[in-house]
Amino acid sequence: MKHFLNTQDWSRPELDALLTQAALFKRNKLGGELRGRSIALVFFNPSLRTRTSFELGAFQLGGHAVVLQPGKDAWPIEFDLGTVMDGDTEEHIAEVARVLSRYVDLIGVRAFPKFIDWSLDRQDRVLQGFAKHATVPVINMETITHPCQELAHVLALQEHFGATDLRGKKYVLTWTYHPKALNTAVANSALTIATRMGMDVTLLCPTPEYVLDERYMGWAEQNVAESGGSLKVSHDIDSAYAGADVVYAKSWGALPYFGNWGPEKPIRDGFRHFIVDERKMALTNNGVFSHCLPLRRNVKATDAVMDSPNCIAIEEAENRLHVQKAVMAALAAQAS
Ligand code: CP
């Protein structure tokens, strides 16, 4: 049984098939691929796009979605084995995943890192716990990566450039300022999928401390070796933007400060100028700009960049619906 935990677990032909199916769903909204089927959407964190697009996607394919928020409208869940559960958690993932699997055909999970200990967070225990104990396919709705966002992003780029082959495009993944240290999930994912698609990728970040986890840097190295793209890390804004075809922005916390964010704050506050603005975009090759959203305007990117015809963030957000329908249909088909 195949899960959708990371795009790296899926072959390039499989990813291409998902993107092709998503483009078809974009043209023909309704289908019967989930008729009589259901999905549990388990949210440990807030969402606008993910929740709406998964619920509507299941509905449009003839299925039904049940949203659960453990600790709010469902019991708090224990993930560690061997724990004496005399604290706040009421039931164990071993029961939760197996019980849900008796009711539904798919399980989606959103569980952000706790931002205390990266060595624990990088184990992705919540998602892995569901995948281990569930007897139905599990979908990553954003944990320490965001594979659904990856597919939506690639589909938006393919639409913008009018081509499914993105090789040779100059792609800049830029760190951008945010007052708080954020999850690295979308940055990990952007790096993964951009290198997978064979683009010439620059990871632009303020200092070496903001380079991503070695697992994702390693995936990127592996991907460019296979796809023929390239990868470099830069701390120089102007040279990174120069001639770029794609600028993708995300803010994230520096991994060495996980659990001790106090000293990171003045460092990040010194890099407010990483905001995506008109001057930087003017250095690009009439480049396209995107972001996963939500985005704080005039902090991460200026109004002018967000309102520019070169901003495809809304297309990318719409594509979440189409790619997730493709993922749900593919996973449900393997069970039928
Ligand atoms: N991009 C994204 O996942 O948006 P939400 O957090 O609103 O779901």
Residues whose N, C-alpha, C, O or C-beta is under 5 A from the ligand:
A	BS01	CP	P46 S47 L48 R49 T50 R51 C292 L293 P294
